[in-house]
Amino acid sequence: MGDTVLTARKRGLGGEAKLAYALLFPAVLLMVIFMVYPIIYVFILSLFKTDKLARIKDFAGFSIYASLLSSKDTWVVIGRSLIWTFTAVAAKTLFGVIIALVLNVKYMGRKIARLLFIIPWASSIPISVMLWRWVLHNEFGLLNHTLKITGLMQNPPVWLGQSSTAFLSCLWVDVWIGIPFMALVFLAAMQAVPQTLYEAAEIDGASKAAQFRYVTLPGIAAILLIATLLSSLWTFNDFNTIYILTNGGPAGSTNILITYVYQNSFEWLKWQKASALSVFTFIILSTVSVIYSRVYFRREEM
Amino acid sequence: MAASKKTYAITAKTFALLLTLVLLVIMLFPFMVMLVSMFKSPEEIYHIPPYWFPKTPTIKNFFLVWNTIPLAMYFKNSLIIALGTVLLNTGISIPAGYAIARLHFPGKKIIMYAFLVTQMFSPVVVVISLFKIVIKIHFIDTYLSVIIANAVFTTPFVIWMLNGYFSGIPKGIEDAARIDGCTRVGALWRVILPIAAPGLVTTIIYTFIYGWNDFIFSLTFLQSGEKWPLTIGLYQFVGRFAVQWEQLLSAAFMAILPVLILFFIVEKQLVSGLAGGAVKE
């Protein structure tokens, strides 16, 4: 009996691969048609002049890339995307670590607090951003009213009315959405750090600050890396916040690459330019993803 | 020494509690605004200067909004898109996840790597070509276009999660079933899936939430208002010249509630799944 199972398995090796391909086929097919092909197609589209319906007309070569690279607007948007990503991820990490630290203290009600902290991430993000539009409303919004009555700000700005504060508002809403994930991941990581390490540090007379620096931080370093890289991708790709809050305005001053791509394509029907800009995002994201997978697989091997 | 340590612990707890309260006010601010404002009448919500608590709370908005906008239709559309995404996604992800977790075949690493890489792309950068494909195959303005797009974008992560669940099931159980005469597919169906059910629920809820929250694909593909999900319906409402915000906020509350509850069920598994299994609880 054991023998027959063994030989069946040996003979079945080719069959096993066949079965595997059959099982993978639907998923791979769908991915190829609706993910891989569109990515290639965007590149092709960037090489042709198109009409308003995105139909391919004349071959244009790499001319659009040349004109984009020599245009100041492109660099402004790319620069803003990078500032956006870097600032937002830094803020998410900082807030995330603070909230995780606070939730790691054993006080009454911290389980409820933990649940409440998740809400911005758990609720429907497009709808949350719409809520912010009302909160930030100049006349009726409760944010400015609260800032005034608490004395935090005597003359709060019209947040979405001018470039600098509009960008800050978008940045804050994106940060606000991203904080809970960071906090939860860091909290889980902190709780996985063996308690004995803290006890040993305590015996050695280490202060709380020293314990954080020499026990907590090294303990969560690996996860900190993965979480910040993931967060960088999500932040760079965040379309909803800016589109819903300002739609890139006023006067394009809050556009990042992702919203700029959408505006160029579906609003201004400049398909070739939008495609080329998409290719820029591929290049930037691929660079990040190579770093990510390297880090990830190195960790796997460990 | 013991006494000072105790005082230290108490101060730390008080400090943590106070800090929690401050941070909670910041993090829940828009929801607090929603919770008080949805009980206000138009006169109260459009009062200058504004104030926090309604003077004569009313639940009228929760009834009025169904007539101001076709909210029931938006709910139905969101449900169709979310459930459709779950069906398609689960249908293709279970076999694929099983193959990667359990079978040996050439090219496995490449496929896994390719799945991982697709996670890096924003829907926005493929939506241009997707739009053209969707027009070409006459799927424009259909639920199916949005369902497929959402399923494609959730599939890599779901396969990744399922791979983890399936790998965690001892091989012996499956072998025993096969000795008892089950085929591989039969063993997957009757043995593996029931054991992996809790994990499966997580991926199903994740996919449902993803479909429910879809914005970009519905915005781009669904041109007639009859197919708009809640996200787009409410967005179009906000974009109107005169918005009845008190009604919108009550609609927002009703739209958020279902996903919020679902999210709390799977939150822990989701976090560990997203951190690539780096966090185990």
Interface residues (C-beta under 8 A of the other chain):
Chain A: V5 L13 E16 A17 L19 A20 Y21 A22 L23 L24 P26 A27 V28 L30 M31 I33 F34 M35 Y37 P38 I39 Y41 V42 L45 A54 F95 I98 I99 V102 L103 V105 K106 Y107 M108 G109 R110 A113 L115 L116 F117 I118 I119 P120 W121 A122 S123 S124 I125 P126 I127 S128 M130 L131 W132 R133 W134 V135 E139 F140 G141 L142 L143 H145 T146 W176 I179 P180 F181 L184 V185 A188 A189 Q191 A192 A222 I223 I226 A227 L230 L233 F236 N237 F239 N240 I244 I258 T259 V261 Y262 S265 F266 W271 A274 S275 S278 T281 F282 L285 S286 V288 S289 Y292 S293 Y296 R299
Chain B: A12 K13 A16 L17 L19 T20 L23 L24 M27 L28 F29 P30 F31 V33 M34 V36 S37 I45 Y46 H47 I48 P49 P50 Y51 W52 G91 I92 S93 P95 A96 Y98 A99 I100 L103 H104 F105 P106 K108 I111 Y113 A114 F115 L116 V117 T118 Q119 M120 F121 S122 P123 V124 V125 V126 V127 I128 S129 L130 F131 K132 I133 I148 A149 A151 V152 F153 T155 P156 I159 I179 R184 W212 N213 F215 I216 T220 L230 T231 L234 Y235 V238 W245 L248 L249 A252 A255 I256 V259 L260 F263 F264 E267 V271 S272 L274 A275 G276 A278 V279 K280 E281
